[in-house]
């Protein structure tokens, strides 16, 4: 490690630096989702819209569909869908009601190909994840299948295989990783693997490489990134017993931090390989008096394997419950990061030789942002 002090709609031209770019952010509390613009020329973030939701208890996670036409929201008691309007606002479409004992809607992800199934999970003990059908516009229709776990499970994050037929679950409460086969034609789900994680690991989020060969798992409690290899035929995982630190390895107060997110950078349309260059992570501090951390890893363009941990840097603030990173769809060197401890969003840039990164734009907000999704 070098230590140092989405895809746009087809009707739009490919974004280049010097343009303005737009993203949405949800919040852990309140009734609002915001639309924010980043201007490359001036390196500024601007609040464009405050959009009132049909929910009163925040948007703990938001996701965007492959066609950039819908935003899906996890809020207490519901999974909701909103259509993106021509002026980049949101119009409420539908919701999926949740049972009272599994009401903590926490995470959603949308399949990248027809039938564009949406998968959502509630972060509570023993609750299933749900496969939800969408109509021709992308609005949520109904739950078509449940992805079940054991009674000790509390899944916090999901990701899909490149062909959308396997679902991977990070079980934070049950300290495990789960694999389910999902048949889109029949709408059925079947458990194919359960892997206990190392003692005290508590997997929170995970990321499946676009080539399907690797799954990278964030161990929230150990503050590590773990490497699992994946069989592209069976979908099953093997723990390689390889981990990387997500806080400085000299720290002894690991319980003061909790690792959060890992996402791949998004190759541009002119990429020669179509393979992401980086995996970017965010770790939170449990105290607003200390910063969290961001890290990036270089990836082999052919295999997708990690070749190097490039940097491990303090974030601007603690991150609060967030420090959720969101790589931009127009340049692999840029990503957004949310801080719900001090109520701001920043845009970061990885430097040319990837030896470091820094915040290039900052926007203060009135509430604690959860995560963001890029529209353009």
C-alpha positions in Angstrom: 0.0 0.0 0.0 1.2 3.5 -0.8 0.6 5.5 2.3 0.0 9.2 1.9 -0.3 12.4 4.3 -24.1 4.1 -14.0 -24.4 4.6 -17.1 -26.0 7.7 -18.8 -29.2 7.5 -20.7 -28.5 6.6 -24.4 -30.1 9.9 -25.6 -27.4 11.9 -23.9 -23.9 12.4 -25.3 -21.2 10.9 -23.2 -20.2 13.1 -20.3 -16.7 14.6 -20.2 -14.9 16.7 -17.7 -16.0 20.3 -18.1 -19.7 19.3 -18.0 -22.1 19.5 -15.1 -23.3 16.2 -13.5 -26.3 15.4 -11.4 -27.0 13.1 -8.5 -29.7 12.4 -5.9 -29.1 11.9 -2.2 -31.3 10.3 0.4 -31.3 11.1 4.2 -31.5 9.0 7.3 -34.4 11.1 8.6 -37.0 13.5 7.3 -39.2 13.7 4.2 -36.7 14.9 1.6 -34.5 13.6 -1.2 -32.3 16.2 -2.8 -31.0 16.8 -6.3 -27.4 18.1 -6.5 -25.3 19.3 -9.4 -21.5 19.1 -9.7 -19.8 21.6 -12.1 -16.5 20.3 -13.3 -15.3 23.7 -14.5 -15.6 25.3 -11.1 -15.4 22.2 -8.9 -18.5 23.2 -7.0 -21.5 21.3 -5.7 -24.9 23.0 -5.7 -28.2 22.1 -4.2 -30.7 22.1 -7.0 -33.9 20.6 -5.7 -35.5 19.6 -2.4 -38.0 16.8 -3.3 -40.7 15.9 -0.8 -41.2 12.1 -0.5 -44.3 10.1 0.4 -42.5 9.0 3.6 -41.8 10.6 6.9 -38.9 8.6 8.3 -36.1 9.2 5.8 -34.6 7.2 3.0 -32.0 5.0 4.5 -30.9 3.7 1.1 -31.7 4.8 -2.5 -31.0 3.0 -5.7 -31.3 3.9 -9.4 -32.4 1.6 -12.2 -30.3 0.6 -15.2 -32.3 2.8 -17.6 -32.0 5.9 -15.3 -35.7 6.3 -15.2 -36.5 5.4 -11.5 -35.3 5.9 -8.0 -36.0 3.1 -5.4 -36.2 4.1 -1.8 -36.0 2.1 1.5 -37.9 3.8 4.2 -39.5 2.5 7.5 -42.3 0.1 6.5 -41.9 0.4 2.7 -39.9 0.0 -0.4 -40.9 2.8 -2.7 -40.5 3.8 -6.4 -40.3 7.3 -7.8 -40.1 8.2 -11.5 -37.4 10.6 -12.6 -39.1 13.5 -14.3 -37.9 15.7 -17.3 -36.8 18.4 -14.9 -34.9 15.9 -12.8 -37.4 15.9 -9.9 -39.1 12.7 -8.7 -42.8 11.6 -8.9 -44.1 9.0 -6.5 -45.3 5.8 -8.2 -45.8 2.9 -5.8 -44.7 1.1 -2.7 -44.3 -2.4 -1.3 -45.6 -2.6 2.3 -43.5 -4.5 4.9 -44.6 -6.4 8.0 -44.3 -4.8 11.3 -41.5 -7.1 12.5 -39.5 -6.6 9.4 -40.1 -2.9 8.7 -36.5 -1.5 8.7 -36.1 -1.2 5.0 -32.4 -0.7 4.5 -31.0 -1.6 1.2 -32.0 -2.0 -2.5 -30.4 -3.0 -5.7 -31.8 -3.3 -9.2 -31.0 -5.9 -11.8 -29.2 -4.6 -14.9 -31.2 -6.5 -17.5 -34.9 -7.5 -18.2 -36.9 -8.2 -16.2 -35.1 -5.5 -14.1 -36.1 -7.2 -10.8 -35.4 -5.1 -7.7 -34.0 -6.7 -4.6 -34.6 -5.2 -1.1 -33.8 -6.2 2.4 -34.8 -5.1 5.9 -32.1 -4.9 8.5 -33.7 -6.9 11.3 -33.1 -10.3 12.8 -34.4 -13.2 10.7 -36.0 -11.1 8.0 -35.9 -12.2 4.4 -34.8 -10.2 1.4 -37.4 -9.7 -1.3 -37.3 -10.0 -5.1 -39.8 -7.4 -6.4 -41.1 -7.2 -9.9 -41.5 -3.9 -11.8 -43.9 -2.8 -14.6 -43.0 -1.5 -18.0 -42.1 1.9 -16.6 -39.9 0.5 -13.8 -42.4 1.1 -11.0 -42.4 -1.5 -8.2 -45.3 -4.0 -8.6 -45.2 -6.9 -6.1 -43.0 -9.3 -4.2 -42.4 -12.4 -6.3 -40.0 -14.3 -4.1 -38.3 -14.2 -0.7 -34.7 -14.9 -0.2 -34.6 -16.6 3.2 -31.9 -16.8 5.9 -31.8 -18.3 9.3 -33.3 -16.7 12.4 -30.0 -15.2 13.6 -29.4 -13.4 10.3 -29.6 -9.6 9.8 -28.6 -8.8 6.3 -27.4 -5.3 5.6 -26.1 -5.3 2.0 -26.7 -7.1 -1.3 -25.1 -7.4 -4.7 -25.8 -9.4 -7.9 -23.7 -11.5 -10.2 -23.0 -10.0 -13.6 -25.8 -11.9 -15.2 -28.2 -11.2 -12.3 -28.9 -14.9 -11.5 -27.1 -15.0 -8.2 -27.8 -12.8 -5.2 -25.0 -12.2 -2.5 -26.0 -11.1 1.0 -23.8 -9.6 3.7 -25.2 -10.8 7.0 -24.0 -8.3 9.6 -26.0 -9.7 12.5 -25.4 -13.4 11.7 -21.7 -12.9 10.7 -21.9 -14.7 7.4 -22.2 -14.4 3.6 -25.1 -16.0 1.8 -25.6 -17.0 -1.8 -29.0 -17.4 -3.5 -29.8 -18.5 -7.0 -32.6 -16.4 -8.6 -34.5 -17.6 -11.6 -35.9 -14.6 -13.4 -38.2 -16.5 -15.6 -40.0 -18.3 -12.8 -39.3 -15.6 -10.2 -38.1 -18.2 -7.7 -35.1 -18.0 -5.3 -33.1 -20.9 -3.8 -30.3 -20.8 -1.2 -27.1 -22.4 -2.6 -24.5 -21.5 0.0 -23.9 -20.2 3.6 -20.4 -19.1 4.6 -19.7 -18.2 8.2 -17.3 -15.2 8.4 -14.3 -15.1 10.8 -15.2 -14.4 14.4 -16.2 -10.8 14.9 -16.1 -9.9 11.3 -19.7 -8.8 10.7 -20.0 -8.5 6.9 -21.8 -5.2 6.1 -21.6 -4.6 2.3 -20.1 -6.5 -0.6 -19.3 -6.0 -4.3 -19.2 -8.5 -7.1 -16.7 -7.8 -9.8 -18.2 -7.3 -13.2 -16.3 -10.3 -14.6 -17.8 -12.5 -11.8 -14.5 -13.9 -10.5 -14.3 -12.0 -7.2 -16.6 -10.8 -4.4 -15.1 -8.2 -2.1 -16.7 -8.1 1.4 -16.5 -5.3 3.9 -16.0 -6.7 7.4 -17.6 -3.9 9.5 -16.4 -4.9 12.9 -12.8 -6.0 11.9 -12.5 -2.9 9.7 -11.2 -5.0 6.8 -11.8 -5.8 3.2 -12.0 -9.5 2.5 -11.4 -11.3 -0.8 -13.7 -14.2 -1.9 -13.2 -16.0 -5.2 -16.3 -16.9 -7.1 -17.2 -19.8 -9.4 -18.9 -18.4 -12.5 -20.9 -21.6 -13.0 -22.1 -22.5 -9.6 -22.0 -19.0 -8.1 -20.4 -20.4 -5.0 -17.7 -18.5 -3.1 -14.4 -19.5 -1.5 -12.9 -17.4 1.2 -9.3 -16.7 0.2 -8.3 -15.7 3.7 -6.9 -12.5 2.3 -7.8 -9.2 3.9 -6.8 -5.6 3.7 -7.0 -2.9 6.4 -9.6 -0.2 6.2 -8.2 1.7 9.1 -4.4 2.2 9.7 -3.0 -1.2 10.8 -1.2 0.4 13.8 -4.6 1.4 15.4 -5.4 -0.7 18.5 -8.8 1.0 19.1 -10.6 -0.9 16.3 -13.9 -0.8 18.1 -13.9 3.0 17.6 -14.5 2.4 13.8 -16.9 0.6 11.7 -16.2 -0.1 8.0 -19.1 0.6 5.6 -19.0 0.5 1.9 -17.1 -0.9 -1.1 -17.9 0.0 -4.7 -16.2 -0.3 -8.1 -15.2 2.7 -10.2 -17.2 2.9 -13.4 -15.2 2.5 -16.7 -15.9 5.2 -19.3 -17.4 4.4 -22.7 -13.9 4.8 -24.2 -12.3 2.3 -21.8 -10.2 -0.3 -23.6 -11.1 -3.1 -21.2 -14.5 -2.3 -19.7 -13.0 -3.4 -16.4 -13.0 -1.0 -13.4 -9.6 0.4 -12.4 -10.4 0.8 -8.7 -12.4 -0.5 -5.8 -13.2 2.3 -3.4 -14.1 1.9 0.3 -15.4 4.1 3.1 -15.0 3.5 6.9 -16.7 5.5 9.6 -15.6 6.7 13.0 -18.0 6.1 15.9 -17.0 9.5 17.3 -17.6 12.8 15.5 -14.3 14.0 17.1 -12.4 11.6 14.9 -12.3 11.2 11.1 -13.2 8.1 9.2 -11.1 6.7 6.4 -11.3 6.2 2.6 -9.2 3.7 0.7 -8.8 2.6 -3.0 -7.4 -0.6 -4.5 -6.1 -1.1 -8.0 -7.6 -4.0 -9.9 -6.0 -6.2 -12.6 -7.8 -5.3 -15.9 -7.9 -8.9 -17.0 -8.7 -10.9 -13.8 -10.3 -8.2 -11.5 -7.9 -9.3 -8.7 -6.6 -6.6 -6.3 -3.0 -5.7 -7.2 -2.3 -3.1 -4.6 -3.9 -1.0 -1.9 -3.2 2.4 -3.2 -3.9 4.7 -0.2 -5.7 4.8 3.1 -6.6 8.4 4.0 -8.6 10.2 6.7 -11.9 11.4 5.4 -13.0 15.0 6.2 -15.3 14.0 9.0 -16.4 11.0 10.9 -18.9 9.9 8.4 -21.6 9.4 11.0 -23.7 6.5 10.0 -22.6 6.9 6.3 -19.2 7.6 4.8 -20.9 5.9 1.8 -18.8 6.2 -1.3 -20.4 6.5 -4.8 -18.1 6.4 -7.8 -19.0 8.7 -10.7 -20.2 7.3 -14.1 -18.1 9.7 -16.2 -14.6 9.5 -14.7 -13.0 6.7 -12.6 -11.0 9.3 -10.7 -14.0 10.9 -9.0 -16.4 9.7 -6.3 -18.9 11.3 -3.9 -19.0 10.6 -0.2 -21.7 11.3 2.4 -21.2 12.4 6.0 -24.3 12.1 8.2 -22.2 13.0 11.3 -21.7 16.6 10.2 -24.3 16.8 7.5 -22.4 17.2 4.2 -21.6 15.7 0.9 -18.2 15.9 -0.8 -16.8 15.1 -4.2 -13.3 13.5 -4.1 -10.7 13.1 -6.8 -8.0 10.4 -7.1 -4.8 11.9 -8.4 -3.1 10.9 -11.6 -0.8 8.3 -10.2 -3.5 7.1 -7.7 -1.1 7.7 -4.8 -3.6 9.9 -2.9 -7.0 11.5 -3.1 -8.7 14.7 -1.8 -12.0 16.5 -1.5 -12.4 18.9 -4.4 -16.0 20.1 -3.5 -18.0 20.3 -0.3 -21.7 21.0 0.2 -23.3 21.5 3.7 -26.8 20.2 4.2 -29.5 20.5 6.8 -29.7 16.8 7.6 -27.6 13.7 7.5 -27.2 12.2 4.0 -27.2 8.4 3.7 -26.0 7.6 0.2 -26.1 9.1 -3.3 -26.8 7.8 -6.8 -25.5 9.4 -10.0 -27.9 10.3 -12.8 -25.4 11.8 -15.2 
